[in-house]
Amino acid sequence: MLKIDRFIFNLISENTYIVADGASKECIIIDPGCSDATEKNELSAFIMKNGLRLKAFFNTHCHVDHILGNRFLKETYNAEFLAPEEDVFLLDLMVKEAVNFGLKMDASPLPDRLIKEDLHFELGGREVKFLFTPGHSPGGYCLYFKDDKICFTGDTLFREGIGRTDLWGGDYEAIINSIETRLFSLPDDVVIYPGHGEKSTIGHEKTSNPFLA
């Protein structure tokens, strides 16, 4: 059984997720947004307290609020780092952009592997499917655990909202197409865990999301 814990980090209230396999204690982190010593300590204390082994961490996309903890995780755990191929160019740009958001950011390392739709990755024997959902950024991806009916949607799809498209490579038509063709093809009872705000379901968003009615 997967255990999901959410941490709300930085000034932009970004959701950082620890996803752990209960049997093996193997875990991944999705979108490490920890921005200062207090938030970094909170994350590492949780990992230690629960006896977890960090296998890898992921950026669903490479906007500043989702990548602030990249260097910390790499230097602390030497875990594998994966990020979207189309968003790698943003990693360097975000160091300067962080200042505009009132954030201080250590330069991110480069990913060990690039996220592509044919990437093979498993957590506790569960295969993770990578769904290419550009629009909020050029290289946005969602992480889908098919057997558990769970999807981490980054800033593509929120509860009754969608990601903004006025940032670095954003495209409104592309994000709507990504949601309608990729995410809305998932079963209605799939639970979505977005990059901001509360969780929802695919079925709820089909009927109640004002951007997609």
N, C-alpha and C positions, 0 to 999 in steps of 0.2 A: 504494500500500500504506500502511495506517495503522501508525504507530509509537506504541506506548503505553509511557509511563514512569511509574512509581509512586514517590511520595515519602510517607514515613510521618512525619506531623507531629503536634505538640503532645502534651500529657500523656495524651491519650486514644488515641494511636496511630491517628489517622485517615488514610485513604488519599486523597491528592491525586493526580490524574492529569493528565498532559499528553498530549494526543492530537494527533498531528501527521500531516499528509499529506506523504508523502515527496517527492512531485514538486514541490509548490508551497511547501513549508515553512510553510504555514499551519497554525496550531494553535489548540486550545481548552484551557482548564483546567477540570476538573470538581472541584468542592468544594475551594476553596483553604483549607486548614487551617493555613497557616503562621502561627505565633503569636508569633514574636520575630524579631529582626534576623538571627540566624543562618539560620533557616529561610527567611525572605524572600530573603536573599542567595543561598541555595542554589538557589531557584527561578529567580531572575532570571539568575544565572550560567549555569544550564543553557540558558535561552532564548537568551542571547547566544552561548554557545559553539557551539550548534547552528544558529545563524542563523535562528531561528524568528520568525514574525510572529504575535503573539497577536491572533486575530480576536475572541474572546469568552471569557467565563468563566461558569460555571453553578453554581448551587446545586441539587443534587437535592432538598434540603429545607433548612430554615433553622435547624437546631439549631446550637448554638454552635461545636462542633468542626469544622463544615463551612464556616463563614463567616468565620473569623478573618482571612483574607487579603483579604476583599472590598475594603476601602478601599485597601489597598496596591496591588492590581492596577489598580483604577480610577485612582488618582492617578499610578501609574507608567506605565501603558500606555494609559490612556484607552480600553480595550477595552470592547466592549458587555457589559453585565452582565444576565443573565437568571436569574430565580428564579420558583418556583411562585406562582401567584396566591393560592392558599389559605394560603400560609405567610408572606406578606409581613408580617403583623402580628407575627410572631416576631422580626423583625430588631431592633426596639427592645428587646424583652424580654430578648434574649440578652446585651446589654451588662451588665446587672445579674447575669444568671445565670452569666456567665463567672467572676465572683468565687467562686461556690460550687464551681467546678471548679478553682480555683487558677490561673485564666487571666486575662490582661489583654487587653482587646479594644477596639479603636477602633470607634466607631459605624459600622455598615455604611451605604453609600449605598443609596438605593432603586434597584430594577432599572430598566434602560432599557426592557426588554420583559418581559412576563409569560409564563411557560411555560404553555401550554395544549396539548391534544392536537392541535389543528389548526395549531399554530405551524409555519411553514416555516423551516428552517435547513439550510444545507449547509456541509460542510467539504471543501475540495478537490474539489468536484463531487459529493460523497456526501451524500445526504439523511439527516438524523437524524430518527428517529421518537421522539416523546415519549409514553411510556406512563404514564398516571395510576395510581399505586399507593399510595393513602392507607393509613394504618394506623399506621405508625411516627410519622407526623405527619399533619396534615390534608391537606397538599398534596404529598406525596411523588411524585416522578417518576423514571422510569428513562429513560436515553438509549440507544436501540437503533440500531445501524448494521446494517441488514438485510443488505446485500451482503457485509459483512465478518464476519457472524455473531458480533457482539460486543455485549454489553449492559452498561451501567454501572448497577448496581442500588442505589446509595446504601446506605441502611440498611434497605431492604426485605428483601432476601434475601442471606444470607451463605453461605459454604461450611459446610454442615451446621448452619445456624442461621438465625434470623430477627431482625429488629430488635425492640428492646424496645418495649413499648406503655404504659409507666407514665409517660411524659413528655408534656408539652404537646400535648393533643389526640390522644394515642395511642388505638388501638382494636384489640384483638386480633382480633376477628371480621373487621374490615375488612382487616387486613394478610394474614390467611390467604386471604381472598377475592381480594385483589389478586394474590397469588402464584399461586393456583390458576387464576384466570380470565385474567390478563394475561400473567404470565411463563411459566407452564407451557403456554401456547398457542404459545410459540416452539419452533423445532426443538431437538431434544435436543443437537445439537452446537454450539449457541450458547454461547460462553464468557462467563461473567459476571465482572465486575470490581466487587466490593462496596466499601462505604465503610470496612470494617475487615476485616483478615485477608486470606487468600489467595484467588486466583481459583478458579473451579470451572466446571461446565457445567450447563446446564439438565437434561440427562439424569441427571447424578450426583445432583442435588438431588431429582429425582423419586423416586429409589430409595433414597437414603441420608440425606436430611434427616429427623431424628427428629421435627421439628415437623409434618411433612407426610406422614408414612408412611401 
